[in-house]
Amino acid sequence: MKEREARRRFWSALIARYEGSGKSRKEFAAEAGVGLAIFQYWLYRVRREREAAAERKAIAAEVRLVPVTVTARPTVPARLEIRVAGVQLRVPVGTDAGYIAQLACALRDGRRC
């Protein structure tokens, strides 16, 4: 792991020197004593990582936390749903069963039960 970090630091520093040099890639790589292909690989890699870090930073700057207050949700009384003759009835739980039966009968038959 230390070797990997040392390699990254080396190439990052070399890329930073190149970007301030004003020289071509080929010229700079030759003067630094590194192959052009490996230099270009690290150049693109370091730049991609820089861009990704900048993008993550920009996204993080857009995220804002807002205060939220959580309150107890009002309780909804329990209901019983009954469908009779195409009509949906919603009655509170505990409603007199006899009343519901008469209402259902009247809806179904269209007369008084």
Order of alpha helices (4+ residues) and beta strands (2+ residues): alpha-alpha-alpha-beta-beta-alpha
